[in-house]
Amino acid sequence: MQQLVLMTFNRGIISPLALGRVDLERTRLSAEEQTNWMPRTLGSMSLRPGLQYVGATRDNLKAVHIPFVFSVEDTALVEVTDLTLRVLVDDAPISRVAVATSVANGGFTSNLNSWSDEDEAGATSQWVSGGYMSLAGSRFNAAIRRQTLSVAGGDQGKEHALRIVVARGPVLFRLGSTPGGDQYITETTLGTGTHSLAFTPTGASVYVQFANRNRRSALVDSVAIEGAGELSLPAPWAESALPLLRWDQSNDVIFVACEGDRQRRIERRAQRSWSIVAYEPTDGPFRLENTSAIRLTPSALSGDITLTASAPLFRPGHDGALFRIRSVGQRVEAAISGENQWSDPIRVTGVGSSRRYYLSVSGTWSGRVLVQRSVGEPGVWVDTGLDRASNGSSSDNDNLDNQIVYYRAGIKAGDYNSGTANVTLEFGGGSIVGVVRINAVDSQTTAQAGVITELGGTQGSEIWSEGSWSGFRGWPSAVAFYEGRLGWFGKSGVWQSISDTVDAFNPETVGDAGPINRTIRYGSADAVAWAQAAQRLLVGTAAAELSIRSTSFDEPLTPTNYNVKPASTQGALRTVPAALMDGSVVFVQAGGLRVYELRLEGGGTLDYTPIDLTTLAPEIGSPGIVAMAIQRQPDTRIHCVRADGKVAVAVIDRGENVLAWVLVETDGAVESVLRLPGAVEDRVYYVVRRVIGGQTRRYLERWALERDCLPGPAVRLADSHRVYAANNSALLTGLSHLEGKSVVVWADGSYRGAFTVSSGQVNVGATVQQAVAGLPYTASYRSAKLVYAGPFGPNLMQRKTFKRLGILARNLHAASLRYGEGSGPLYALPAVEDGKVTAAGTVYQEYDRDSLPVDNVWTTDARIRLTAQAPLPATVLALVAPVEASDTV
């Protein structure tokens, strides 16, 4: 009995254990081997695109690349290696050129010489021990230091860059062509970290200025003109931490979490200006309010203070931690050195004599200090009768029993003459909540701190809250934006910012827009592996995948409408981030071998359920998945990098019921993957570890676009390849990254052969214009068992054979494809077809010929095998085999 068996290629690899499932249509069309063939949803498969050499990673180190996507046309790659960060724009690292311009005394070794003192009244800039420029404002006025840089004529019009290290931010920075101007860099806030800011001077002088209006001091560690070479910034992540990096982006800022480390912000300030700074919110989040008898006593209300605990409290890991302190009574202070300057308000309540408040003034000044009030809430201020024209103290009782009235002190327009008036308002009732950040821990009972939100008193208070994050309490391990909130996840907690903010967590914000501070109490949630914003907020932990949702599907999450439910109990691998695929989330299961999709399902629950994408190929992830990214165009492809350096790729299309796993191999080992969006085709990058001349090299290589792999002048079907657009020579240079390797060359529309790279070049023997040179690779395909349904069911165990094979193909190089039976010899396409000799180098736009002979044997395990060889293009649409079966099993 004979029957035609049709093979297409969008079912992919199945497990050897599933080869007997011939009762399923998809298994009959599957393959046991499909390597370096890339199937399309349509059913065809092509020799996979080649990998174009972009460049080596920094010092050939292991790397993770964070995609920066402002728009499809505006992207960058942030490369993170051991303790260092680089930025690639248009696949080239940002680099600086040599200039003679310099900054005098930019390291502040022992003084602030060369920096002019431009401090405004009441502000102080000074050198402090450790080699820092310290800037402390008065709240109203700024501490300012400025320097003039001289630019030689030959350097005018050249791009410069300033490297600025801020030891304690924030600092206001501007760069101008006039003193105090900001024509080159508009005034910007620099956080704690390292900044590389590019500018192009057009004149002979550039004015650098640092300033700070806050009362707490800011510290600038250094400022210098960048030297020539690639831009690199120090990063806090060692090589071992790279798999734990998690990130999400908002406009020009990438927010990064890493298990065991403080959160960071990677900031793009302009196309060629980048910073990496600490993520330092100023108003939370906070742990639960203190319930112990420990009192915290600040030494002052503002500026740099000493914080004293009545019992052991502070630990070395508290550096950078926030503390929120509620005062006993209310006291506000202000240094008034100009008109229309006012203190913060106090809030007066009560009846009778309990409403009395006090004003005191000191300092050297001339003018009139007065008190204003606003009833009910701050806003509409009117004068009271309490004022002073000299130093001293006064008090007042407004006799507004049972009313809430706010009071402030200051100097109105027209009432200021000169000097600084130190104004204090005090009220014995109520409280003020202030926030401080620990700068250094002196002992278990004392710490140095900077006041972020001014405190309300210097008496000891037992009403305080410690910040949720610190080196002592731990840091979040995942980050995600959802519904306008920036969320951090880990240490069994979820912290989401006030709506439409990225760093506001004030717990006193009321209403649905308030911050969300919750504890995850499901399984082991100490280290959250990932968080993803799909139709719902999904969180992966070691024990389960959680769906965070409101009561109704269409309602947003709020502090009071917040529910955490398990969507899956598979558990997530902590070293591989999940990826978003439309409304679904794809993640690697805790064992590291299998890939799951969390898909929103209908029905009564309308929630996410897990779908095993590796059901028919459970071994595809072995020996373990180490990285993953999802490509969306021209097809949806899930790239899963394995520990053995191969890549398991799933082509998936739910509408067409396509799920095909294939393998990608190259001469080396793939270590990581990332994707940048494209208008027609996405850009997919691999980091590939190759051995060149006995030395380990790591290269960033980009998948060629499929349109560049079609037959033409420069077919990009080679790995680690270079492209030559107008070579006009027989020499192809720039191949030192493949020194000693045999490379294949396609040039000006034809295959030119294989050549060994010597001194970074090859000689192809004739002048070529357009060319591609790179490493060859082979595509191999071995079908599942060839069976068909006979009168007694599928003929699985019957002896079978096929004597001919029909091949339907497009864009097929006559020398690329070889075919045969699964265990037999492989055959080239006929040298003579239709009575004509096939010319060397022939490329068939369409190949639809008579079936080809196969020297086959009778076997119970009949298969079809195909191979193709890069750089010769090959696209196979379908195979047809007339399979004969014996009558007996």
Secondary structure in CASP SS format (residue, H / E / C, confidence):
PFRMAT SS
TARGET T0000
AUTHOR 0000-0000-0000
METHOD secondary structure of the structure
MODEL  1
M C 1.00
Q E 1.00
Q E 1.00
L E 1.00
V E 1.00
L E 1.00
M E 1.00
T C 1.00
F C 1.00
N C 1.00
R C 1.00
G E 1.00
I E 1.00
I C 1.00
S C 1.00
P H 1.00
L H 1.00
A H 1.00
L C 1.00
G C 1.00
R C 1.00
V C 1.00
D C 1.00
L C 1.00
E H 1.00
R H 1.00
T H 1.00
R H 1.00
L C 1.00
S C 1.00
A E 1.00
E E 1.00
E E 1.00
Q E 1.00
T E 1.00
N C 1.00
W E 1.00
M E 1.00
P E 1.00
R C 1.00
T C 1.00
L C 1.00
G C 1.00
S C 1.00
M E 1.00
S E 1.00
L E 1.00
R C 1.00
P C 1.00
G C 1.00
L E 1.00
Q E 1.00
Y E 1.00
V E 1.00
G E 1.00
A E 1.00
T C 1.00
R H 1.00
D H 1.00
N H 1.00
L C 1.00
K C 1.00
A C 1.00
V E 1.00
H E 1.00
I E 1.00
P E 1.00
F E 1.00
V E 1.00
F E 1.00
S E 1.00
V C 1.00
E C 1.00
D E 1.00
T E 1.00
A E 1.00
L E 1.00
V E 1.00
E E 1.00
V E 1.00
T E 1.00
D C 1.00
L C 1.00
T E 1.00
L E 1.00
R E 1.00
V E 1.00
L E 1.00
V E 1.00
D C 1.00
D C 1.00
A E 1.00
P E 1.00
I C 1.00
S E 1.00
R E 1.00
V C 1.00
A C 1.00
V C 1.00
A C 1.00
T C 1.00
S C 1.00
V C 1.00
A C 1.00
N C 1.00
G C 1.00
G C 1.00
F C 1.00
T C 1.00
S C 1.00
N C 1.00
L C 1.00
N C 1.00
S C 1.00
W C 1.00
S E 1.00
D E 1.00
E C 1.00
D C 1.00
E C 1.00
A C 1.00
G C 1.00
A C 1.00
T E 1.00
S E 1.00
Q E 1.00
W E 1.00
V E 1.00
S C 1.00
G C 1.00
G C 1.00
Y E 1.00
M E 1.00
S E 1.00
L E 1.00
A E 1.00
G C 1.00
S C 1.00
R C 1.00
F C 1.00
N C 1.00
A C 1.00
A E 1.00
I E 1.00
R E 1.00
R E 1.00
Q E 1.00
T E 1.00
L E 1.00
S E 1.00
V C 1.00
A C 1.00
G H 1.00
G H 1.00
D H 1.00
Q C 1.00
G C 1.00
K C 1.00
E C 1.00
H E 1.00
A E 1.00
L E 1.00
R E 1.00
I E 1.00
V E 1.00
V E 1.00
A E 1.00
R E 1.00
G C 1.00
P C 1.00
V E 1.00
L E 1.00
F E 1.00
R E 1.00
L E 1.00
G E 1.00
S C 1.00
T C 1.00
P C 1.00
G C 1.00
G C 1.00
D C 1.00
Q C 1.00
Y C 1.00
I E 1.00
T E 1.00
E E 1.00
T E 1.00
T E 1.00
L E 1.00
G C 1.00
T C 1.00
G E 1.00
T E 1.00
H E 1.00
S E 1.00
L E 1.00
A E 1.00
F E 1.00
T C 1.00
P C 1.00
T C 1.00
G C 1.00
A C 1.00
S E 1.00
V E 1.00
Y E 1.00
V E 1.00
Q E 1.00
F E 1.00
A E 1.00
N E 1.00
R C 1.00
N C 1.00
R C 1.00
R C 1.00
S C 1.00
A E 1.00
L E 1.00
V E 1.00
D E 1.00
S E 1.00
V E 1.00
A E 1.00
I E 1.00
E C 1.00
G C 1.00
A C 1.00
G E 1.00
E E 1.00
L C 1.00
S C 1.00
L E 1.00
P E 1.00
A C 1.00
P C 1.00
W C 1.00
A C 1.00
E H 1.00
S H 1.00
A H 1.00
L H 1.00
P H 1.00
L H 1.00
L E 1.00
R E 1.00
W E 1.00
D E 1.00
Q E 1.00
S E 1.00
N C 1.00
D C 1.00
V E 1.00
I E 1.00
F E 1.00
V E 1.00
A E 1.00
C E 1.00
E C 1.00
G C 1.00
D E 1.00
R E 1.00
Q E 1.00
R E 1.00
R E 1.00
I E 1.00
E E 1.00
R E 1.00
R E 1.00
A E 1.00
Q C 1.00
R C 1.00
S E 1.00
W E 1.00
S E 1.00
I E 1.00
V E 1.00
A E 1.00
Y C 1.00
E C 1.00
P C 1.00
T C 1.00
D C 1.00
G C 1.00
P C 1.00
F E 1.00
R C 1.00
L C 1.00
E C 1.00
N C 1.00
T C 1.00
S C 1.00
A C 1.00
I C 1.00
R C 1.00
L E 1.00
T E 1.00
P E 1.00
S C 1.00
A C 1.00
L C 1.00
S C 1.00
G C 1.00
D E 1.00
I E 1.00
T E 1.00
L E 1.00
T E 1.00
A E 1.00
S C 1.00
A C 1.00
P C 1.00
L C 1.00
F C 1.00
R C 1.00
P H 1.00
G H 1.00
H H 1.00
D C 1.00
G C 1.00
A C 1.00
L E 1.00
F E 1.00
R E 1.00
I E 1.00
R E 1.00
S C 1.00
V C 1.00
G E 1.00
Q E 1.00
R E 1.00
V E 1.00
E E 1.00
A E 1.00
A E 1.00
I E 1.00
S C 1.00
G C 1.00
E C 1.00
N C 1.00
Q E 1.00
W E 1.00
S C 1.00
D C 1.00
P C 1.00
I E 1.00
R E 1.00
V E 1.00
T C 1.00
G C 1.00
V C 1.00
G H 1.00
S H 1.00
S H 1.00
R H 1.00
R C 1.00
Y E 1.00
Y E 1.00
L E 1.00
S E 1.00
V E 1.00
S E 1.00
G E 1.00
T E 1.00
W E 1.00
S E 1.00
G E 1.00
R C 1.00
V E 1.00
L E 1.00
V E 1.00
Q E 1.00
R E 1.00
S E 1.00
V E 1.00
G C 1.00
E C 1.00
P C 1.00
G C 1.00
V C 1.00
W C 1.00
V E 1.00
D E 1.00
T E 1.00
G E 1.00
L E 1.00
D E 1.00
R E 1.00
A C 1.00
S C 1.00
N C 1.00
G E 1.00
S E 1.00
S E 1.00
S E 1.00
D E 1.00
N C 1.00
D C 1.00
N C 1.00
L C 1.00
D C 1.00
N C 1.00
Q C 1.00
I C 1.00
V E 1.00
Y E 1.00
Y E 1.00
R E 1.00
A E 1.00
G E 1.00
I E 1.00
K C 1.00
A C 1.00
G C 1.00
D C 1.00
Y E 1.00
N E 1.00
S E 1.00
G E 1.00
T E 1.00
A E 1.00
N E 1.00
V E 1.00
T E 1.00
L E 1.00
E E 1.00
F E 1.00
G C 1.00
G C 1.00
G C 1.00
S E 1.00
I C 1.00
V E 1.00
G E 1.00
V E 1.00
V E 1.00
R E 1.00
I E 1.00
N E 1.00
A E 1.00
V E 1.00
D C 1.00
S C 1.00
Q C 1.00
T C 1.00
T E 1.00
A E 1.00
Q E 1.00
A E 1.00
G E 1.00
V E 1.00
I E 1.00
T E 1.00
E C 1.00
L C 1.00
G C 1.00
G C 1.00
T C 1.00
Q C 1.00
G C 1.00
S E 1.00
E C 1.00
I C 1.00
W E 1.00
S E 1.00
E E 1.00
G E 1.00
S C 1.00
W C 1.00
S E 1.00
G C 1.00
F C 1.00
R C 1.00
G E 1.00
W C 1.00
P C 1.00
S C 1.00
A E 1.00
V E 1.00
A E 1.00
F E 1.00
Y E 1.00
E C 1.00
G C 1.00
R E 1.00
L E 1.00
G E 1.00
W E 1.00
F E 1.00
G E 1.00
K C 1.00
S C 1.00
G E 1.00
V E 1.00
W E 1.00
Q E 1.00
S C 1.00
I C 1.00
S C 1.00
D C 1.00
T E 1.00
V C 1.00
D C 1.00
A C 1.00
F C 1.00
N C 1.00
P C 1.00
E C 1.00
T C 1.00
V C 1.00
G C 1.00
D C 1.00
A C 1.00
G C 1.00
P C 1.00
I E 1.00
N E 1.00
R E 1.00
T E 1.00
I C 1.00
R C 1.00
Y C 1.00
G C 1.00
S C 1.00
A C 1.00
D C 1.00
A C 1.00
V C 1.00
A C 1.00
W E 1.00
A E 1.00
Q E 1.00
A E 1.00
A C 1.00
Q C 1.00
R C 1.00
L E 1.00
L E 1.00
V E 1.00
G E 1.00
T C 1.00
A C 1.00
A C 1.00
A C 1.00
E E 1.00
L E 1.00
S E 1.00
I E 1.00
R E 1.00
S C 1.00
T C 1.00
S C 1.00
F C 1.00
D C 1.00
E C 1.00
P C 1.00
L C 1.00
T C 1.00
P C 1.00
T C 1.00
N C 1.00
Y C 1.00
N E 1.00
V E 1.00
K E 1.00
P E 1.00
A E 1.00
S E 1.00
T C 1.00
Q C 1.00
G C 1.00
A E 1.00
L C 1.00
R C 1.00
T C 1.00
V C 1.00
P C 1.00
A C 1.00
A E 1.00
L E 1.00
M E 1.00
D C 1.00
G C 1.00
S E 1.00
V E 1.00
V E 1.00
F E 1.00
V E 1.00
Q E 1.00
A C 1.00
G C 1.00
G C 1.00
L C 1.00
R C 1.00
V E 1.00
Y E 1.00
E E 1.00
L E 1.00
R E 1.00
L E 1.00
E C 1.00
G C 1.00
G C 1.00
G C 1.00
T C 1.00
L C 1.00
D C 1.00
Y E 1.00
T E 1.00
P E 1.00
I E 1.00
D E 1.00
L C 1.00
T C 1.00
T C 1.00
L C 1.00
A C 1.00
P C 1.00
E C 1.00
I C 1.00
G C 1.00
S C 1.00
P C 1.00
G C 1.00
I E 1.00
V E 1.00
A E 1.00
M E 1.00
A E 1.00
I E 1.00
Q E 1.00
R C 1.00
Q C 1.00
P C 1.00
D C 1.00
T E 1.00
R E 1.00
I E 1.00
H E 1.00
C E 1.00
V E 1.00
R E 1.00
A C 1.00
D C 1.00
G C 1.00
K C 1.00
V E 1.00
A E 1.00
V E 1.00
A E 1.00
V E 1.00
I E 1.00
D E 1.00
R C 1.00
G C 1.00
E C 1.00
N C 1.00
V E 1.00
L E 1.00
A E 1.00
W E 1.00
V E 1.00
L E 1.00
V E 1.00
E C 1.00
T C 1.00
D C 1.00
G C 1.00
A E 1.00
V E 1.00
E E 1.00
S E 1.00
V E 1.00
L E 1.00
R E 1.00
L E 1.00
P C 1.00
G C 1.00
A C 1.00
V C 1.00
E C 1.00
D C 1.00
R E 1.00
V E 1.00
Y E 1.00
Y E 1.00
V E 1.00
V E 1.00
R E 1.00
R E 1.00
V E 1.00
I E 1.00
G C 1.00
G C 1.00
Q E 1.00
T E 1.00
R E 1.00
R E 1.00
Y E 1.00
L E 1.00
E E 1.00
R E 1.00
W E 1.00
A C 1.00
L C 1.00
E H 1.00
R H 1.00
D H 1.00
C H 1.00
L C 1.00
P C 1.00
G C 1.00
P C 1.00
A C 1.00
V C 1.00
R C 1.00
L C 1.00
A C 1.00
D E 1.00
S E 1.00
H E 1.00
R E 1.00
V E 1.00
Y E 1.00
A C 1.00
A C 1.00
N C 1.00
N C 1.00
S E 1.00
A E 1.00
L E 1.00
L E 1.00
T C 1.00
G C 1.00
L C 1.00
S H 1.00
H H 1.00
L H 1.00
E C 1.00
G C 1.00
K C 1.00
S E 1.00
V E 1.00
V E 1.00
V E 1.00
W E 1.00
A E 1.00
D C 1.00
G C 1.00
S E 1.00
Y E 1.00
R E 1.00
G E 1.00
A E 1.00
F E 1.00
T E 1.00
V C 1.00
S E 1.00
S C 1.00
G C 1.00
Q E 1.00
V E 1.00
N E 1.00
V E 1.00
G E 1.00
A E 1.00
T E 1.00
V E 1.00
Q C 1.00
Q C 1.00
A E 1.00
V E 1.00
A E 1.00
G E 1.00
L E 1.00
P C 1.00
Y C 1.00
T E 1.00
A E 1.00
S E 1.00
Y E 1.00
R E 1.00
S E 1.00
A C 1.00
K C 1.00
L C 1.00
V C 1.00
Y C 1.00
A E 1.00
G E 1.00
P C 1.00
F C 1.00
G E 1.00
P E 1.00
N C 1.00
L C 1.00
M C 1.00
Q C 1.00
R C 1.00
K E 1.00
T E 1.00
F E 1.00
K C 1.00
R E 1.00
L E 1.00
G E 1.00
I E 1.00
L E 1.00
A E 1.00
R E 1.00
N E 1.00
L E 1.00
H E 1.00
A C 1.00
A C 1.00
S C 1.00
L C 1.00
R E 1.00
Y E 1.00
G E 1.00
E E 1.00
G C 1.00
S C 1.00
G C 1.00
P C 1.00
L E 1.00
Y E 1.00
A E 1.00
L C 1.00
P C 1.00
A C 1.00
V E 1.00
E E 1.00
D C 1.00
G C 1.00
K E 1.00
V E 1.00
T C 1.00
A C 1.00
A C 1.00
G C 1.00
T C 1.00
V E 1.00
Y E 1.00
Q E 1.00
E E 1.00
Y E 1.00
D E 1.00
R C 1.00
D C 1.00
S C 1.00
L E 1.00
P E 1.00
V C 1.00
D C 1.00
N C 1.00
V C 1.00
W C 1.00
T E 1.00
T C 1.00
D C 1.00
A C 1.00
R C 1.00
I E 1.00
R E 1.00
L E 1.00
T E 1.00
A E 1.00
Q E 1.00
A C 1.00
P C 1.00
L C 1.00
P C 1.00
A C 1.00
T E 1.00
V E 1.00
L E 1.00
A E 1.00
L E 1.00
V E 1.00
A E 1.00
P E 1.00
V E 1.00
E E 1.00
A E 1.00
S C 1.00
D C 1.00
T C 1.00
V C 1.00
END
